[in-house]
Amino acid sequence: MSGTRGTRVLVLNSGSSSVKYQLLDMGDGGRLALGLVERIGEQSSRLKHTPLATGGEAREWTGPIADHDAALKAVAEELARDGLGLDSPELAAIGHRVVHGGQTFTEPTVIDEAVLAEIERLIPVAPLHNPANLTGIRTARALRPDLPQVAVFDTAFHTTMPESAARYAIDVETADAHRIRRYGFHGTSHAYVSRETAKLLGKDPSEVNVIVLHLGNGASASAVRGGTCVDTSMGLTPLEGLVMGTRSGDMDPAVIFHLMRVGGMSTDEIDTLLNKKSGLIGLCGDNDMREIRRRIDEGDERAQLAFDIYIHRLKKYIGAYCAVLGRVDAVAFTAGVGENAAPVREAAVAGLEQLGLLVDAELNAVRGDEPRLISPANSRVAVAVVPTDEELEIATQTYALVREESN
């Protein structure tokens, strides 16, 4: 890779039937366009495109989009309508979100055939995500074979965990043979938010210990010491840890044996139960925290119990990570629930005053898009709301790597 290129980075997040995208200019960090293609492979596929650079209104259309190749070609056409086509010399690289990088990928990586083969080899530990990520990569490479394509891995930020945190207490030979260990996910978000939290405190990330709580439909916690992850709640897969929208989080593994032997359930049925029919939706039938809070306000006992279980698990992880870190400078809430649900933030730290955790009711009630403190002045531990920006993090890592490789 030689010579200088433009300053634009296209970020692609390819799901099994969707493609999310953003085009950013790393010269000024501005977003030029963003969009979503969903229901790929159906007659009622939908593309929504927002041309931020021109200030135009969002464009939306529905119709059949057969596959990811057709989806990315449609995205390219929408970008071209705004003068932002994939053939632009200003496009420096395409950055791809890849969910699972195993122990192999500890940092953003320029994609070649060997990298593709390794991502494919990791499919057994990420069967829902890596195949879709691979499809998006291969399609993008076919459209622009001359352009650097970079994989940014959800697991990479967590590869710094010590073996004492990453190992499960099972037979070592069996674990190694099947690559069973705790990998963690949401790494781009945890990296971004921990760094932004340090900035909010006016300190270098190397000086700050942060507990990051990424609370969306999927949810995870991390303990970050001096900018380095030392523990996280998700494990071999994104199923472990906190109570989530549709996932159970931590559970006695023997429940699975019990469901097989006594409940007569198959492996696939249990997989579906724990990943798609558990968590908040399994407890009360809703996985939208706004709806759950509305039901609580109306006196709904099932919604209240679901909320209480959610908060109980969250508090356990906050306390555990206080112990892991020894000294905590900040707790940062992020993602959809973390950024918008004031009752969750309030309940999560209620009763943890001895750990230095408090929220100011008025500050907590304020809504906004900027990082902000919600703890009282002079609190021993800062409590913050820090909006995550995974696309910017992917673009930043992609652009830095491409610049480094071209020098």
Secondary structure, DSSP 8 states (H G I E B T S, - for coil): --S---SEEEEEEE-SSEEEEEEEETTTTEEEEEEEEESTTSTT-EEEEE-TTTT---EEEE----SHHHHHHHHHHHHHHTT--TT-TTEEEEEEEES--TTT--S-EE--HHHHHHHHHTGGG-TTTHHHHHHHHHHHHHH-TTS-EEEEETTGGGGGS-HHHH--SS-HHHHHHTT-S---S-HHHHHHHHHHHHHHTTS-GGG-EEEEEEESSSEEEEEEETTEEEEES--SSTTSSS--SS---S--THHHHHHHHTS---HHHHHHHHHHS-HHHHHHS---HHHHHHHHHTT-HHHHHHHHHHHHHHHHHHHHHHHHHSS--EEEEEHHHHHH-HHHHHHHHTT-GGGT----HHHHH---SS-EE-S-TT-SSEEEE----HHHHHHHHHHHHHHHHH-
